[in-house]
Amino acid sequence: MISYETIEATAAFIKEKTKGFEPETGIILGTGLGGLVHEIQAEHVLPYDTIPNFPVSTVEGHSGKLIFGILSGKKVVAMQGRFHFYEGYDMQQVVFPVRVMKFIGIKRLFVSNASGGVNPNFEIGDLMIIDDHINLFPSNPLIGPNDKRFGPRFPDMSEAYDKSMIALCKQIAGELGISTQQGIYAGLSGPTFETPAEYKFIRVLGADTVGMSTVPEVIAARHMNIPVFGISVITDLGVPGKIIEVTHEEVQKVALVAEKKMTGLMKEMIARL
């Protein structure tokens, strides 16, 4: 269990380095989706390896920087690269940045990811607004002693993804002419992509997409009462008849193409919140 005091100390270090810059919105950028940071008027950039107690990204497509700046007229902090359970980090380390972002002032969290679509109505390149998730990881970031200063022992998850932000995104997508899907994300540990039988299993469970991130971060955010908005880029398909061999490089390429649409939606949402 990473202590309250450890998170407090890391947050204090960041506040000192950023001269008290207090972001309203935290953003976690998934595989191939780090380009949103180019839209941020950066005021402070902290590489992860310079921040006490911070893990370090080991995955291609996750550059490993904390960006503080202005996006759509609002103060934000963006994680250019996240941490995954499959990298060997425990769940406490995976969600450590989310807890730190709460301590430096965020009022809401945006999460993005690249995922495999198991809904037969989805196509590669689609954007899916996440309205719920299924936790299929072998662990949970809240296992262990609960420090009530973070949140309750048994946090409610009936609205893991904020309904008002989902409605706002759908409204903006309509105005901008951006097509979106909406559905349920299943989180698995990885690092292997799923077998055809696993894709089928995930679809039978009721999910629309599957990926290797996001769920632990959202659990930690909701534990601390942070509202969450989540969006997935469908980078490959786990649909019978459409399953082909997938590489991490191909996932990044598809994410890069869809990123412009996702960036447009997020920028406008942040402007209106």
LOPAKE-594847 format. One record per residue: residue number from 1; residue in three letters; y, x, z of N, C-alpha, C in turn. Coordinates in steps of 0.05 Angstrom, whole numbers, padded with zeros to 5 digits. Layout:
<rs>
R    k    r  n.north  n.east    n.up  ca.north  ca.east   ca.up  c.north  c.east    c.up
R  NUM  ALA        Y       X       Z         Y        X       Z        Y       X       Z
...
</rs>
This chain:
<rs>
R    k    r  n.north  n.east    n.up  ca.north  ca.east   ca.up  c.north  c.east    c.up
R    1  MET   -00024   00017   00000     00000    00000   00000    00025   00018   00000
R    2  ILE    00042   00014  -00020     00067    00029  -00021    00087   00015  -00002
R    3  SER    00098   00030   00016     00114    00017   00037    00141   00007   00028
R    4  TYR    00151  -00011   00043     00178   -00022   00040    00199   00001   00040
R    5  GLU    00194   00019   00059     00213    00042   00062    00213   00060   00038
R    6  THR    00190   00064   00025     00188    00081   00001    00204   00069  -00022
R    7  ILE    00200   00043  -00025     00215    00029  -00047    00245   00029  -00041
R    8  GLU    00252   00025  -00016     00280    00026  -00007    00292   00054  -00013
R    9  ALA    00277   00075  -00008     00287    00102  -00013    00291   00108  -00043
R   10  THR    00272   00098  -00059     00275    00102  -00088    00299   00086  -00098
R   11  ALA    00302   00062  -00089     00325    00046  -00097    00352   00059  -00089
R   12  ALA    00352   00071  -00065     00376    00085  -00055    00383   00109  -00073
R   13  PHE    00362   00123  -00081     00366    00146  -00099    00379   00137  -00126
R   14  ILE    00368   00115  -00137     00377    00104  -00162    00406   00095  -00160
R   15  LYS    00412   00081  -00138     00440    00071  -00134    00459   00095  -00132
R   16  GLU    00451   00116  -00120     00468    00140  -00118    00473   00152  -00146
R   17  LYS    00451   00154  -00162     00453    00166  -00188    00468   00148  -00208
R   18  THR    00468   00122  -00203     00482    00103  -00222    00508   00094  -00211
R   19  LYS    00518   00107  -00190     00544    00101  -00178    00547   00072  -00171
R   20  GLY    00525   00060  -00160     00527    00033  -00151    00525   00012  -00172
R   21  PHE    00519   00019  -00197     00516    00000  -00218    00494  -00021  -00210
R   22  GLU    00502  -00047  -00209     00483   -00067  -00200    00476  -00086  -00223
R   23  PRO    00452  -00083  -00234     00444   -00100  -00257    00437  -00128  -00248
R   24  GLU    00443  -00148  -00265     00435   -00175  -00260    00407  -00181  -00271
R   25  THR    00400  -00168  -00293     00375   -00174  -00307    00359  -00148  -00310
R   26  GLY    00333  -00150  -00304     00314   -00129  -00310    00298  -00135  -00335
R   27  ILE    00293  -00115  -00351     00278   -00119  -00376    00256  -00098  -00377
R   28  ILE    00231  -00107  -00383     00208   -00089  -00387    00200  -00091  -00416
R   29  LEU    00201  -00069  -00430     00196   -00068  -00459    00168  -00057  -00464
R   30  GLY    00152  -00073  -00479     00124   -00066  -00484    00121  -00048  -00508
R   31  THR    00095  -00044  -00515     00088   -00026  -00537    00103  -00031  -00563
R   32  GLY    00117  -00011  -00572     00132   -00014  -00598    00157  -00030  -00596
R   33  LEU    00164  -00039  -00572     00187   -00057  -00569    00211  -00044  -00555
R   34  GLY    00211  -00018  -00554     00232   -00004  -00539    00259  -00003  -00553
R   35  GLY    00260  -00013  -00578     00285   -00011  -00593    00308  -00028  -00582
R   36  LEU    00302  -00047  -00565     00323   -00064  -00553    00344  -00046  -00539
R   37  VAL    00334  -00023  -00529     00353   -00006  -00514    00376   00004  -00531
R   38  HIS    00372   00005  -00558     00394    00013  -00575    00417  -00007  -00576
R   39  GLU    00411  -00031  -00567     00431   -00052  -00566    00447  -00051  -00540
R   40  ILE    00437  -00035  -00521     00450   -00033  -00494    00471  -00011  -00495
R   41  GLN    00495  -00017  -00485     00516    00003  -00482    00509   00018  -00456
R   42  ALA    00494   00040  -00460     00482    00054  -00437    00504   00068  -00420
R   43  GLU    00503   00064  -00394     00521    00078  -00376    00506   00100  -00360
R   44  HIS    00480   00095  -00356     00463    00114  -00341    00435   00114  -00353
R   45  VAL    00423   00137  -00357     00396    00139  -00366    00380   00157  -00348
R   46  LEU    00359   00146  -00335     00343    00162  -00316    00315   00165  -00326
R   47  PRO    00306   00188  -00336     00278    00192  -00342    00261   00187  -00318
R   48  TYR    00238   00175  -00322     00220    00168  -00299    00213   00192  -00282
R   49  ASP    00209   00215  -00295     00200    00239  -00280    00222   00251  -00263
R   50  THR    00247   00239  -00264     00268    00249  -00246    00272   00231  -00222
R   51  ILE    00257   00208  -00222     00261    00188  -00200    00239   00192  -00179
R   52  PRO    00247   00196  -00154     00227    00199  -00133    00207   00176  -00132
R   53  ASN    00181   00182  -00129     00159    00163  -00126    00152   00147  -00151
R   54  PHE    00168   00150  -00173     00163    00135  -00197    00139   00146  -00212
R   55  PRO    00121   00128  -00222     00100    00138  -00240    00112   00148  -00266
R   56  VAL    00096   00159  -00284     00105    00168  -00310    00088   00156  -00332
R   57  SER    00101   00146  -00353     00086    00134  -00376    00069   00155  -00390
R   58  THR    00044   00148  -00397     00027    00166  -00411    00018   00155  -00438
R   59  VAL    00030   00133  -00446     00021    00119  -00471    00041   00122  -00493
R   60  GLU    00032   00128  -00517     00049    00130  -00540    00063   00103  -00544
R   61  GLY    00089   00103  -00550     00104    00078  -00553    00118   00070  -00527
R   62  HIS    00114   00086  -00506     00127    00081  -00480    00142   00106  -00472
R   63  SER    00168   00108  -00478     00181    00133  -00476    00188   00142  -00448
R   64  GLY    00189   00123  -00429     00192    00131  -00401    00220   00136  -00391
R   65  LYS    00238   00116  -00395     00265    00119  -00385    00274   00093  -00373
R   66  LEU    00292   00095  -00353     00305    00072  -00341    00334   00072  -00352
R   67  ILE    00341   00051  -00367     00367    00050  -00380    00385   00029  -00366
R   68  PHE    00408   00038  -00356     00427    00020  -00343    00451   00017  -00362
R   69  GLY    00459  -00007  -00367     00482   -00011  -00384    00489  -00040  -00389
R   70  ILE    00505  -00045  -00410     00515   -00072  -00416    00502  -00082  -00441
R   71  LEU    00491  -00106  -00439     00478   -00120  -00461    00489  -00149  -00462
R   72  SER    00501  -00156  -00484     00513   -00183  -00487    00533  -00189  -00464
R   73  GLY    00548  -00168  -00456     00568   -00171  -00436    00558  -00172  -00408
R   74  LYS    00532  -00168  -00404     00520   -00170  -00377    00508  -00143  -00369
R   75  LYS    00507  -00138  -00343     00495   -00113  -00333    00465  -00116  -00332
R   76  VAL    00451  -00097  -00344     00421   -00098  -00345    00410  -00071  -00338
R   77  VAL    00384  -00071  -00331     00369   -00047  -00329    00343  -00051  -00345
R   78  ALA    00337  -00033  -00363     00313   -00036  -00380    00294  -00013  -00376
R   79  MET    00269  -00021  -00373     00247   -00001  -00372    00238   00004  -00401
R   80  GLN    00243   00028  -00411     00234    00035  -00438    00206   00048  -00434
R   81  GLY    00186   00031  -00431     00159    00040  -00425    00151   00030  -00397
R   82  ARG    00127   00019  -00396     00116    00008  -00371    00092   00024  -00362
R   83  PHE    00080   00016  -00339     00056    00029  -00329    00033   00009  -00330
R   84  HIS    00009   00020  -00337    -00014    00003  -00340   -00037   00011  -00321
R   85  PHE   -00052  -00008  -00313    -00075   -00004  -00296   -00095   00015  -00309
R   86  TYR   -00098   00013  -00336    -00118    00030  -00350   -00110   00060  -00350
R   87  GLU   -00084   00066  -00344    -00076    00094  -00344   -00086   00108  -00319
R   88  GLY   -00098   00093  -00300    -00108    00104  -00276   -00090   00099  -00252
R   89  TYR   -00068   00085  -00256    -00050    00077  -00234   -00063   00053  -00220
R   90  ASP   -00058   00052  -00193    -00067    00029  -00179   -00046   00007  -00182
R   91  MET   -00053  -00017  -00174    -00036   -00040  -00178   -00009  -00037  -00164
R   92  GLN   -00008  -00024  -00141     00017   -00019  -00127    00036  -00002  -00144
R   93  GLN    00024   00019  -00158     00041    00036  -00175    00050   00021  -00200
R   94  VAL    00033   00004  -00211     00039   -00011  -00235    00064  -00028  -00230
R   95  VAL    00066  -00041  -00207     00088   -00060  -00201    00111  -00047  -00186
R   96  PHE    00108  -00021  -00180     00129   -00007  -00164    00157  -00010  -00177
R   97  PRO    00160  -00007  -00203     00187   -00010  -00215    00198  -00038  -00212
R   98  VAL    00181  -00058  -00212     00191   -00086  -00209    00203  -00089  -00181
R   99  ARG    00189  -00078  -00161     00199   -00080  -00134    00226  -00064  -00131
R  100  VAL    00227  -00041  -00143     00251   -00025  -00142    00274  -00040  -00155
R  101  MET    00269  -00052  -00178     00291   -00067  -00192    00302  -00090  -00175
R  102  LYS    00284  -00103  -00160     00294   -00123  -00141    00313  -00111  -00120
R  103  PHE    00306  -00087  -00111     00322   -00074  -00090    00349  -00064  -00101
R  104  ILE    00351  -00060  -00128     00376   -00051  -00139    00392  -00074  -00150
R  105  GLY    00382  -00099  -00146     00399   -00122  -00150    00392  -00142  -00171
R  106  ILE    00370  -00139  -00186     00365   -00158  -00208    00360  -00186  -00197
R  107  LYS    00369  -00206  -00213     00367   -00234  -00205    00345  -00248  -00222
R  108  ARG    00337  -00235  -00245     00317   -00246  -00262    00303  -00223  -00277
R  109  LEU    00279  -00229  -00288     00264   -00208  -00302    00255  -00218  -00329
R  110  PHE    00259  -00202  -00350     00248   -00207  -00377    00226  -00187  -00381
R  111  VAL    00203  -00198  -00390     00180   -00180  -00397    00171  -00185  -00426
R  112  SER    00164  -00164  -00439     00154   -00166  -00467    00128  -00150  -00470
R  113  ASN    00112  -00158  -00489     00087   -00143  -00494    00077  -00147  -00522
R  114  ALA    00059  -00130  -00531     00044   -00134  -00555    00017  -00145  -00547
R  115  SER    00007  -00165  -00562    -00018   -00177  -00553   -00035  -00186  -00577
R  116  GLY   -00060  -00191  -00572    -00078   -00201  -00593   -00079  -00232  -00591
R  117  GLY   -00075  -00245  -00614    -00075   -00274  -00615   -00104  -00285  -00618
R  118  VAL   -00111  -00303  -00600    -00137   -00316  -00602   -00135  -00345  -00610
R  119  ASN   -00110  -00355  -00611    -00105   -00382  -00621   -00107  -00382  -00652
R  120  PRO   -00124  -00398  -00664    -00127   -00398  -00693   -00102  -00405  -00708
R  121  ASN   -00082  -00417  -00695    -00057   -00425  -00708   -00037  -00402  -00709
R  122  PHE   -00044  -00380  -00696    -00025   -00357  -00695   -00030  -00338  -00719
R  123  GLU   -00008  -00324  -00726    -00010   -00304  -00747    00002  -00278  -00736
R  124  ILE   -00006  -00256  -00748     00005   -00229  -00741    00035  -00229  -00745
R  125  GLY    00050  -00220  -00725     00079   -00219  -00726    00092  -00242  -00713
R  126  ASP    00077  -00263  -00704     00088   -00286  -00690    00099  -00277  -00663
R  127  LEU    00120  -00291  -00653     00129   -00288  -00626    00119  -00311  -00610
R  128  MET    00107  -00306  -00587     00098   -00327  -00569    00112  -00326  -00542
R  129  ILE    00126  -00348  -00536     00139   -00351  -00510    00116  -00356  -00490
R  130  ILE    00115  -00340  -00469     00093   -00343  -00449    00101  -00365  -00429
R  131  ASP    00084  -00385  -00427     00090   -00406  -00408    00070  -00406  -00384
R  132  ASP    00050  -00389  -00385     00031   -00387  -00363    00013  -00363  -00369
R  133  HIS   -00002  -00354  -00349    -00021   -00332  -00353   -00047  -00336  -00338
R  134  ILE   -00067  -00321  -00346    -00093   -00320  -00332   -00098  -00291  -00324
R  135  ASN   -00102  -00286  -00299    -00106   -00259  -00289   -00135  -00252  -00290
R  136  LEU   -00143  -00235  -00310    -00170   -00225  -00312   -00173  -00196  -00305
R  137  PHE   -00152  -00185  -00293    -00154   -00157  -00283   -00174  -00157  -00259
R  138  PRO   -00186  -00134  -00254    -00204   -00132  -00232   -00191  -00130  -00205
R  139  SER   -00164  -00132  -00204    -00150   -00130  -00179   -00124  -00146  -00181
R  140  ASN   -00109  -00145  -00159    -00084   -00160  -00157   -00064  -00143  -00141
R  141  PRO   -00039  -00141  -00149    -00020   -00123  -00135   -00014  -00131  -00107
R  142  LEU   -00022  -00155  -00099    -00016   -00165  -00072   -00040  -00161  -00052
R  143  ILE   -00062  -00149  -00062    -00084   -00143  -00044   -00076  -00122  -00024
R  144  GLY   -00083  -00127   00001    -00076   -00108   00023   -00057  -00122   00042
R  145  PRO   -00048  -00108   00062    -00030   -00119   00082   -00005  -00130   00068
R  146  ASN    00005  -00153   00077     00029   -00165   00065    00053  -00159   00083
R  147  ASP    00074  -00147   00071     00099   -00143   00084    00117  -00167   00078
R  148  LYS    00123  -00183   00098     00138   -00208   00093    00166  -00203   00083
R  149  ARG    00176  -00178   00085     00202   -00172   00074    00202  -00173   00043
R  150  PHE    00178  -00170   00031     00176   -00173   00002    00173  -00203  -00005
R  151  GLY    00156  -00217   00010     00151   -00245   00003    00128  -00255   00020
R  152  PRO    00119  -00280   00015     00098   -00292   00032    00070  -00281   00026
R  153  ARG    00053  -00285   00045     00025   -00276   00041    00012  -00290   00017
R  154  PHE    00017  -00316   00014     00005   -00331  -00008    00027  -00343  -00026
R  155  PRO    00038  -00328  -00044     00060   -00338  -00061    00050  -00359  -00080
R  156  ASP    00068  -00379  -00084     00062   -00401  -00103    00065  -00390  -00132
R  157  MET    00046  -00398  -00150     00047   -00389  -00177    00048  -00413  -00197
R  158  SER    00057  -00436  -00187     00057   -00460  -00204    00078  -00458  -00226
R  159  GLU    00098  -00440  -00223     00117   -00435  -00244    00121  -00405  -00247
R  160  ALA    00100  -00392  -00257     00101   -00363  -00259    00123  -00355  -00279
R  161  TYR    00127  -00371  -00300     00148   -00366  -00320    00168  -00388  -00319
R  162  ASP    00193  -00381  -00317     00215   -00399  -00311    00220  -00420  -00333
R  163  LYS    00217  -00445  -00326     00219   -00467  -00346    00247  -00469  -00359
R  164  SER    00267  -00463  -00343     00295   -00465  -00354    00300  -00443  -00375
R  165  MET    00289  -00419  -00370     00292   -00397  -00389    00275  -00402  -00414
R  166  ILE    00252  -00414  -00411     00235   -00422  -00434    00251  -00442  -00452
R  167  ALA    00262  -00462  -00439     00278   -00482  -00454    00301  -00470  -00468
R  168  LEU    00315  -00451  -00455     00338   -00438  -00467    00329  -00421  -00492
R  169  CYS    00307  -00407  -00489     00297   -00391  -00512    00290  -00409  -00535
R  170  LYS    00277  -00431  -00530     00270   -00449  -00552    00294  -00461  -00566
R  171  GLN    00315  -00467  -00550     00340   -00477  -00562    00353  -00456  -00580
R  172  ILE    00354  -00431  -00569     00366   -00409  -00585    00350  -00403  -00610
R  173  ALA    00324  -00403  -00607     00306   -00398  -00630    00312  -00418  -00652
R  174  GLY    00316  -00443  -00644     00322   -00464  -00664    00349  -00459  -00678
R  175  GLU    00368  -00451  -00662     00395   -00445  -00673    00395  -00422  -00692
R  176  LEU    00378  -00401  -00686     00378   -00377  -00702    00357  -00379  -00725
R  177  GLY    00342  -00400  -00725     00322   -00403  -00746    00298  -00384  -00742
R  178  ILE    00292  -00377  -00717     00270   -00360  -00711    00246  -00377  -00702
R  179  SER    00224  -00374  -00716     00200   -00389  -00709    00186  -00377  -00685
R  180  THR    00179  -00393  -00666     00164   -00383  -00642    00140  -00401  -00636
R  181  GLN    00121  -00388  -00624     00098   -00402  -00612    00102  -00404  -00582
R  182  GLN    00085  -00419  -00569     00087   -00420  -00540    00058  -00423  -00529
R  183  GLY    00052  -00408  -00508     00025   -00409  -00498    00018  -00392  -00474
R  184  ILE   -00007  -00387  -00470    -00018   -00375  -00446   -00028  -00346  -00453
R  185  TYR   -00020  -00328  -00436    -00027   -00299  -00439   -00049  -00292  -00419
R  186  ALA   -00071  -00280  -00429    -00092   -00270  -00411   -00089  -00240  -00408
R  187  GLY   -00089  -00231  -00383    -00086   -00202  -00378   -00113  -00189  -00370
R  188  LEU   -00121  -00169  -00386    -00146   -00154  -00380   -00138  -00125  -00375
R  189  SER   -00157  -00110  -00364    -00151   -00082  -00356   -00148  -00063  -00380
R  190  GLY   -00164  -00068  -00402    -00165   -00048  -00424   -00179  -00023  -00414
R  191  PRO   -00176   00000  -00428    -00160    00005  -00451   -00173  -00002  -00478
R  192  THR   -00198  -00011  -00478    -00211   -00019  -00503   -00198  -00045  -00513
R  193  PHE   -00196  -00048  -00539    -00190   -00074  -00550   -00215  -00091  -00547
R  194  GLU   -00212  -00117  -00548    -00234   -00135  -00541   -00255  -00137  -00563
R  195  THR   -00279  -00142  -00555    -00301   -00148  -00575   -00298  -00176  -00585
R  196  PRO   -00310  -00183  -00608    -00309   -00211  -00618   -00318  -00231  -00597
R  197  ALA   -00339  -00224  -00582    -00349   -00242  -00561   -00328  -00246  -00539
R  198  GLU   -00314  -00224  -00532    -00294   -00226  -00511   -00270  -00243  -00520
R  199  TYR   -00262  -00239  -00546    -00241   -00256  -00557   -00248  -00286  -00554
R  200  LYS   -00273  -00292  -00562    -00283   -00320  -00560   -00282  -00330  -00531
R  201  PHE   -00291  -00313  -00513    -00291   -00319  -00484   -00263  -00326  -00474
R  202  ILE   -00244  -00309  -00483    -00216   -00313  -00474   -00205  -00339  -00485
R  203  ARG   -00212  -00345  -00510    -00202   -00371  -00522   -00215  -00394  -00507
R  204  VAL   -00240  -00393  -00501    -00254   -00414  -00486   -00241  -00419  -00459
R  205  LEU   -00232  -00397  -00446    -00219   -00400  -00420   -00192  -00414  -00422
R  206  GLY   -00180  -00416  -00446    -00155   -00430  -00449   -00131  -00414  -00456
R  207  ALA   -00135  -00387  -00461    -00113   -00370  -00468   -00107  -00371  -00498
R  208  ASP   -00082  -00363  -00505    -00074   -00362  -00533   -00071  -00333  -00542
R  209  THR   -00066  -00315  -00523    -00063   -00286  -00529   -00076  -00270  -00507
R  210  VAL   -00082  -00245  -00513    -00094   -00227  -00493   -00081  -00200  -00495
R  211  GLY   -00076  -00187  -00472    -00064   -00161  -00471   -00071  -00146  -00446
R  212  MET   -00059  -00123  -00442    -00067   -00105  -00420   -00044  -00099  -00400
R  213  SER   -00025  -00118  -00399    -00002   -00113  -00381    00009  -00139  -00370
R  214  THR    00033  -00139  -00362     00050   -00163  -00356    00042  -00178  -00331
R  215  VAL    00016  -00186  -00329     00008   -00204  -00307    00014  -00191  -00280
R  216  PRO    00007  -00166  -00274     00013   -00155  -00248    00043  -00155  -00242
R  217  GLU    00059  -00148  -00263     00088   -00147  -00260    00099  -00175  -00252
R  218  VAL    00089  -00195  -00265     00098   -00223  -00260    00090  -00232  -00232
R  219  ILE    00066  -00225  -00224     00057   -00232  -00197    00076  -00219  -00176
R  220  ALA    00082  -00194  -00180     00100   -00180  -00160    00128  -00192  -00161
R  221  ALA    00138  -00199  -00185     00164   -00211  -00187    00165  -00238  -00173
R  222  ARG    00145  -00255  -00177     00145   -00281  -00164    00141  -00279  -00134
R  223  HIS    00126  -00258  -00125     00123   -00253  -00097    00150  -00249  -00084
R  224  MET    00169  -00237  -00099     00196   -00231  -00089    00216  -00252  -00098
R  225  ASN    00206  -00274  -00109     00223   -00297  -00117    00242  -00290  -00140
R  226  ILE    00233  -00273  -00158     00249   -00266  -00182    00239  -00285  -00205
R  227  PRO    00257  -00301  -00217     00249   -00317  -00240    00242  -00298  -00264
R  228  VAL    00222  -00306  -00279     00212   -00289  -00301    00212  -00304  -00328
R  229  PHE    00220  -00289  -00349     00217   -00299  -00376    00199  -00278  -00391
R  230  GLY    00178  -00288  -00405     00160   -00270  -00418    00156  -00277  -00448
R  231  ILE    00154  -00257  -00464     00149   -00261  -00493    00129  -00241  -00504
R  232  SER    00111  -00250  -00521     00090   -00234  -00533    00095  -00232  -00563
R  233  VAL    00091  -00208  -00574     00089   -00204  -00603    00059  -00203  -00610
R  234  ILE    00051  -00221  -00628     00023   -00221  -00637    00019  -00199  -00657
R  235  THR    00005  -00178  -00649     00002   -00154  -00666   -00025  -00152  -00680
R  236  ASP   -00044  -00168  -00671    -00071   -00169  -00684   -00083  -00196  -00676
R  237  LEU   -00105  -00203  -00690    -00118   -00229  -00686   -00146  -00226  -00676
R  238  GLY   -00153  -00242  -00656    -00180   -00243  -00646   -00193  -00270  -00653
R  239  VAL   -00189  -00278  -00677    -00198   -00304  -00687   -00222  -00299  -00706
R  240  PRO   -00244  -00314  -00702    -00267   -00310  -00720   -00259  -00311  -00749
R  241  GLY   -00268  -00291  -00765    -00262   -00289  -00793   -00237  -00273  -00798
R  242  LYS   -00221  -00268  -00777    -00196   -00253  -00781   -00196  -00227  -00764
R  243  ILE   -00218  -00221  -00751    -00220   -00197  -00734   -00226  -00173  -00751
R  244  ILE   -00208  -00153  -00749    -00212   -00128  -00764   -00208  -00105  -00744
R  245  GLU   -00216  -00081  -00752    -00212   -00058  -00735   -00183  -00054  -00729
R  246  VAL   -00177  -00049  -00703    -00149   -00046  -00695   -00144  -00019  -00683
R  247  THR   -00121  -00007  -00689    -00113    00018  -00676   -00086   00014  -00661
R  248  HIS   -00081   00032  -00643    -00056    00030  -00627   -00032   00034  -00646
R  249  GLU   -00035   00051  -00666    -00014    00057  -00685   -00007   00032  -00701
R  250  GLU   -00027   00016  -00709    -00022   -00009  -00724   -00008  -00029  -00707
R  251  VAL   -00016  -00030  -00681    -00002   -00048  -00662    00027  -00042  -00660
R  252  GLN    00034  -00016  -00658     00062   -00007  -00656    00078  -00015  -00681
R  253  LYS    00065  -00012  -00705     00079   -00018  -00730    00086  -00048  -00731
R  254  VAL    00067  -00065  -00725     00073   -00094  -00725    00094  -00101  -00705
R  255  ALA    00092  -00090  -00681     00112   -00095  -00660    00140  -00087  -00670
R  256  LEU    00142  -00065  -00684     00168   -00055  -00693    00181  -00075  -00712
R  257  VAL    00165  -00087  -00730     00175   -00107  -00749    00185  -00132  -00735
R  258  ALA    00170  -00141  -00715     00177   -00166  -00701    00199  -00162  -00680
R  259  GLU    00204  -00136  -00674     00223   -00130  -00652    00251  -00141  -00657
R  260  LYS    00260  -00141  -00682     00287   -00150  -00688    00291  -00179  -00680
R  261  LYS    00271  -00196  -00685     00272   -00224  -00678    00272  -00227  -00647
R  262  MET    00255  -00212  -00634     00254   -00213  -00605    00280  -00204  -00592
R  263  THR    00291  -00182  -00604     00317   -00172  -00594    00339  -00192  -00597
R  264  GLY    00340  -00206  -00619     00360   -00227  -00624    00358  -00249  -00603
R  265  LEU    00334  -00257  -00597     00330   -00279  -00577    00339  -00269  -00550
R  266  MET    00330  -00246  -00542     00336   -00236  -00515    00367  -00231  -00511
R  267  LYS    00379  -00220  -00532     00408   -00215  -00530    00423  -00241  -00525
R  268  GLU    00416  -00262  -00540     00430   -00287  -00538    00424  -00301  -00512
R  269  MET    00399  -00299  -00503     00392   -00311  -00477    00408  -00298  -00455
R  270  ILE    00409  -00272  -00455     00424   -00257  -00433    00454  -00265  -00434
R  271  ALA    00464  -00268  -00458     00493   -00276  -00461    00498  -00303  -00448
R  272  ARG    00479  -00321  -00449     00484   -00349  -00439    00475  -00353  -00410
R  273  LEU    00461  -00334  -00399     00451   -00338  -00371    00474  -00332  -00351
</rs>
